[in-house]
Amino acid sequence: MAVNDTSGSVTICSRGRSSVFADDLGVTVRGLGRARRFAWSDISHFADGIKSAEHGYLWVLDIVLRTGRTRRVQCTRAPSAAPQTLAAVRLVADRYGIPADLTGVPMKNGRPAIHGVYQDPGGQAGLRYWDGSRWSPLLPPGAVTGWFTVWTNTTARWTELPVANEPWDYPATRAARSKAWIRVSGVLIAALLAAGLAAGLGLMPGSWDAAGFFCLLAIIPAGILIFAWLNWRQWTNMAKAANASSTQ
């Protein structure tokens, strides 16, 4: 965030040749060689936007106009909003009386778009997992390892979303699914390495080139096995933490 004390303008975001800034006249969005200005009288509110990405969703700032149309500010896109971006939006929102009830994470139909671990929406010292439809019971802070990102809640609206009943069986179900993938990938690895060994020893048509090919193919299920094992370990730890919390 950059504030010009002389003109009163506030730079909300700047990335390459794209930027968005606010001043007494309104909000100006620059990008792709052109600039668009939106007067404060035309702006209804600022909102959390969502943009599809290769591996999920990105957060993006939306300028919602009184006509109902939305202007997406592309230079703000990120897995979650940069703290300086949120600070700048809230600064200009307070200054010019524009509502800005932002969470800073991708939102869809008023709910978190990303399945994952969040700080407790009610402000308790703990975590909750959002499965797309409801929150988990309160989990202790140590229930999550570095494998999961812990998202921060910034709005009281999330306290209105439903909470799953106890006992919470979601992590046990996910752990069982990961364990199945471990078994499947392990069988594939063994089969491919056996085929490579057989080719190399001349027990089947082929040569050492074929043996190398089979071994290279084994890299794919090996990657799946590692990913599944990390998931299994995390979900198992989370299931234990959920069970421990429910018995206290």
C-alpha positions as a Python dict, from the first residue, in 0.01 Angstrom:
ca = {
    (1, 'M'): (0, 0, 0),
    (2, 'A'): (125, 346, -92),
    (3, 'V'): (-38, 670, 22),
    (4, 'N'): (36, 1000, -149),
    (5, 'D'): (0, 1268, 121),
    (6, 'T'): (-22, 1546, -136),
    (7, 'S'): (-300, 1410, -359),
    (8, 'G'): (-457, 1176, -103),
    (9, 'S'): (-442, 886, -349),
    (10, 'V'): (-395, 531, -219),
    (11, 'T'): (-237, 258, -431),
    (12, 'I'): (-433, -58, -350),
    (13, 'C'): (-227, -288, -569),
    (14, 'S'): (44, -267, -833),
    (15, 'R'): (175, -558, -1038),
    (16, 'G'): (378, -503, -1352),
    (17, 'R'): (183, -273, -1584),
    (18, 'S'): (-141, -329, -1392),
    (19, 'S'): (-249, -130, -1088),
    (20, 'V'): (-549, 2, -899),
    (21, 'F'): (-557, 318, -691),
    (22, 'A'): (-817, 535, -522),
    (23, 'D'): (-848, 910, -474),
    (24, 'D'): (-1121, 1165, -408),
    (25, 'L'): (-1271, 1106, -754),
    (26, 'G'): (-1305, 728, -727),
    (27, 'V'): (-1116, 410, -812),
    (28, 'T'): (-895, 376, -1119),
    (29, 'V'): (-804, 34, -1259),
    (30, 'R'): (-515, 20, -1506),
    (31, 'G'): (-421, -277, -1718),
    (32, 'L'): (-352, -392, -2074),
    (33, 'G'): (-274, -40, -2189),
    (34, 'R'): (-599, 120, -2073),
    (35, 'A'): (-747, 267, -1759),
    (36, 'R'): (-1104, 268, -1625),
    (37, 'R'): (-1230, 500, -1353),
    (38, 'F'): (-1527, 428, -1128),
    (39, 'A'): (-1675, 720, -936),
    (40, 'W'): (-1755, 664, -568),
    (41, 'S'): (-2121, 735, -642),
    (42, 'D'): (-2122, 438, -884),
    (43, 'I'): (-1963, 187, -643),
    (44, 'S'): (-2190, -24, -423),
    (45, 'H'): (-1924, -214, -227),
    (46, 'F'): (-1599, -409, -240),
    (47, 'A'): (-1627, -788, -228),
    (48, 'D'): (-1425, -1108, -223),
    (49, 'G'): (-1391, -1241, -577),
    (50, 'I'): (-1288, -1582, -701),
    (51, 'K'): (-1080, -1685, -1001),
    (52, 'S'): (-1021, -2041, -1117),
    (53, 'A'): (-658, -2151, -1125),
    (54, 'E'): (-476, -2465, -1231),
    (55, 'H'): (-476, -2613, -881),
    (56, 'G'): (-786, -2458, -728),
    (57, 'Y'): (-897, -2100, -675),
    (58, 'L'): (-741, -1758, -629),
    (59, 'W'): (-875, -1461, -437),
    (60, 'V'): (-934, -1141, -632),
    (61, 'L'): (-1086, -807, -534),
    (62, 'D'): (-1424, -730, -689),
    (63, 'I'): (-1559, -378, -730),
    (64, 'V'): (-1938, -418, -728),
    (65, 'L'): (-2123, -133, -900),
    (66, 'R'): (-2468, -5, -813),
    (67, 'T'): (-2589, -136, -1149),
    (68, 'G'): (-2512, -490, -1027),
    (69, 'R'): (-2213, -533, -1255),
    (70, 'T'): (-1878, -640, -1112),
    (71, 'R'): (-1531, -524, -1207),
    (72, 'R'): (-1265, -781, -1119),
    (73, 'V'): (-929, -629, -1026),
    (74, 'Q'): (-689, -882, -1178),
    (75, 'C'): (-370, -742, -1027),
    (76, 'T'): (-493, -837, -678),
    (77, 'R'): (-525, -1210, -753),
    (78, 'A'): (-345, -1438, -509),
    (79, 'P'): (-412, -1761, -314),
    (80, 'S'): (-524, -1527, -35),
    (81, 'A'): (-533, -1150, -19),
    (82, 'A'): (-207, -975, 63),
    (83, 'P'): (-238, -802, 402),
    (84, 'Q'): (-135, -469, 249),
    (85, 'T'): (-409, -504, -14),
    (86, 'L'): (-676, -563, 250),
    (87, 'A'): (-540, -273, 456),
    (88, 'A'): (-553, -40, 155),
    (89, 'V'): (-909, -141, 59),
    (90, 'R'): (-1031, -95, 416),
    (91, 'L'): (-859, 242, 438),
    (92, 'V'): (-1033, 383, 131),
    (93, 'A'): (-1361, 210, 222),
    (94, 'D'): (-1365, 385, 560),
    (95, 'R'): (-1257, 713, 405),
    (96, 'Y'): (-1532, 721, 142),
    (97, 'G'): (-1805, 522, 318),
    (98, 'I'): (-1799, 215, 93),
    (99, 'P'): (-1886, -125, 249),
    (100, 'A'): (-1594, -372, 240),
    (101, 'D'): (-1675, -687, 439),
    (102, 'L'): (-1380, -886, 307),
    (103, 'T'): (-1248, -1225, 419),
    (104, 'G'): (-931, -1222, 209),
    (105, 'V'): (-984, -1579, 86),
    (106, 'P'): (-1168, -1709, -224),
    (107, 'M'): (-1544, -1712, -159),
    (108, 'K'): (-1825, -1886, -344),
    (109, 'N'): (-2191, -1817, -266),
    (110, 'G'): (-2091, -1659, 63),
    (111, 'R'): (-1888, -1959, 178),
    (112, 'P'): (-1516, -2043, 167),
    (113, 'A'): (-1435, -2187, -176),
    (114, 'I'): (-1130, -2379, -55),
    (115, 'H'): (-1163, -2696, 148),
    (116, 'G'): (-909, -2671, 426),
    (117, 'V'): (-811, -2570, 776),
    (118, 'Y'): (-912, -2229, 910),
    (119, 'Q'): (-872, -2045, 1236),
    (120, 'D'): (-1188, -2085, 1441),
    (121, 'P'): (-1452, -1845, 1302),
    (122, 'G'): (-1580, -1785, 1653),
    (123, 'G'): (-1242, -1664, 1778),
    (124, 'Q'): (-1162, -1960, 2002),
    (125, 'A'): (-804, -2082, 2035),
    (126, 'G'): (-826, -2367, 1787),
    (127, 'L'): (-883, -2472, 1428),
    (128, 'R'): (-1171, -2597, 1218),
    (129, 'Y'): (-1173, -2783, 887),
    (130, 'W'): (-1413, -2664, 616),
    (131, 'D'): (-1530, -2955, 398),
    (132, 'G'): (-1736, -2744, 159),
    (133, 'S'): (-2064, -2767, 348),
    (134, 'R'): (-1986, -2745, 723),
    (135, 'W'): (-1714, -2682, 978),
    (136, 'S'): (-1549, -2953, 1181),
    (137, 'P'): (-1575, -2948, 1561),
    (138, 'L'): (-1307, -2735, 1726),
    (139, 'L'): (-960, -2889, 1684),
    (140, 'P'): (-650, -2808, 1891),
    (141, 'P'): (-383, -2592, 1719),
    (142, 'G'): (-147, -2894, 1701),
    (143, 'A'): (-393, -3097, 1494),
    (144, 'V'): (-239, -2974, 1170),
    (145, 'T'): (114, -3012, 1035),
    (146, 'G'): (287, -2804, 769),
    (147, 'W'): (121, -3016, 501),
    (148, 'F'): (-194, -2802, 534),
    (149, 'T'): (-222, -2425, 501),
    (150, 'V'): (-410, -2262, 788),
    (151, 'W'): (-635, -1987, 656),
    (152, 'T'): (-726, -1684, 863),
    (153, 'N'): (-1087, -1581, 929),
    (154, 'T'): (-1163, -1212, 906),
    (155, 'T'): (-1543, -1199, 910),
    (156, 'A'): (-1808, -1280, 1166),
    (157, 'R'): (-2039, -1408, 890),
    (158, 'W'): (-1864, -1745, 897),
    (159, 'T'): (-1993, -1814, 1247),
    (160, 'E'): (-2336, -1859, 1088),
    (161, 'L'): (-2219, -2156, 878),
    (162, 'P'): (-2314, -2506, 1005),
    (163, 'V'): (-2086, -2722, 1220),
    (164, 'A'): (-2062, -3101, 1180),
    (165, 'N'): (-2196, -3324, 1453),
    (166, 'E'): (-1960, -3519, 1677),
    (167, 'P'): (-1807, -3770, 1642),
    (168, 'W'): (-1655, -3619, 1328),
    (169, 'D'): (-1573, -3903, 1088),
    (170, 'Y'): (-1457, -3693, 791),
    (171, 'P'): (-1079, -3725, 857),
    (172, 'A'): (-1108, -4102, 915),
    (173, 'T'): (-1284, -4137, 579),
    (174, 'R'): (-1016, -3933, 403),
    (175, 'A'): (-740, -4131, 576),
    (176, 'A'): (-897, -4458, 454),
    (177, 'R'): (-912, -4320, 100),
    (178, 'S'): (-546, -4219, 114),
    (179, 'K'): (-454, -4565, 247),
    (180, 'A'): (-628, -4724, -49),
    (181, 'W'): (-422, -4508, -286),
    (182, 'I'): (-106, -4614, -101),
    (183, 'R'): (-192, -4980, -161),
    (184, 'V'): (-280, -4931, -527),
    (185, 'S'): (31, -4729, -606),
    (186, 'G'): (247, -4980, -414),
    (187, 'V'): (113, -5267, -625),
    (188, 'L'): (177, -5069, -945),
    (189, 'I'): (534, -4989, -840),
    (190, 'A'): (605, -5353, -760),
    (191, 'A'): (456, -5468, -1091),
    (192, 'L'): (653, -5219, -1299),
    (193, 'L'): (982, -5292, -1122),
    (194, 'A'): (923, -5666, -1164),
    (195, 'A'): (855, -5615, -1535),
    (196, 'G'): (1173, -5408, -1565),
    (197, 'L'): (1378, -5675, -1390),
    (198, 'A'): (1229, -5947, -1610),
    (199, 'A'): (1309, -5747, -1923),
    (200, 'G'): (1664, -5682, -1809),
    (201, 'L'): (1729, -6049, -1732),
    (202, 'G'): (1587, -6159, -2064),
    (203, 'L'): (1296, -6341, -1904),
    (204, 'M'): (1058, -6158, -2135),
    (205, 'P'): (1098, -6004, -2481),
    (206, 'G'): (1291, -5679, -2457),
    (207, 'S'): (1622, -5540, -2342),
    (208, 'W'): (1776, -5312, -2086),
    (209, 'D'): (1607, -5026, -2270),
    (210, 'A'): (1273, -5184, -2191),
    (211, 'A'): (1386, -5235, -1831),
    (212, 'G'): (1469, -4865, -1802),
    (213, 'F'): (1134, -4775, -1953),
    (214, 'F'): (948, -4981, -1692),
    (215, 'C'): (1152, -4827, -1412),
    (216, 'L'): (1080, -4477, -1539),
    (217, 'L'): (709, -4557, -1547),
    (218, 'A'): (735, -4657, -1180),
    (219, 'I'): (816, -4293, -1096),
    (220, 'I'): (452, -4196, -1158),
    (221, 'P'): (294, -4430, -899),
    (222, 'A'): (587, -4353, -667),
    (223, 'G'): (488, -3987, -670),
    (224, 'I'): (126, -4085, -605),
    (225, 'L'): (239, -4305, -314),
    (226, 'I'): (435, -4021, -150),
    (227, 'F'): (145, -3778, -189),
    (228, 'A'): (-103, -4034, -55),
    (229, 'W'): (123, -4116, 240),
    (230, 'L'): (155, -3750, 338),
    (231, 'N'): (-223, -3714, 317),
    (232, 'W'): (-277, -4034, 517),
    (233, 'R'): (-44, -3914, 792),
    (234, 'Q'): (-214, -3575, 815),
    (235, 'W'): (-569, -3712, 812),
    (236, 'T'): (-474, -3974, 1071),
    (237, 'N'): (-331, -3706, 1300),
    (238, 'M'): (-640, -3493, 1250),
    (239, 'A'): (-870, -3788, 1328),
    (240, 'K'): (-679, -3854, 1653),
    (241, 'A'): (-700, -3488, 1749),
    (242, 'A'): (-1076, -3481, 1674),
    (243, 'N'): (-1133, -3793, 1886),
    (244, 'A'): (-926, -3649, 2171),
    (245, 'S'): (-1123, -3324, 2161),
    (246, 'S'): (-1459, -3502, 2161),
    (247, 'T'): (-1370, -3702, 2473),
    (248, 'Q'): (-1262, -3400, 2677),
}
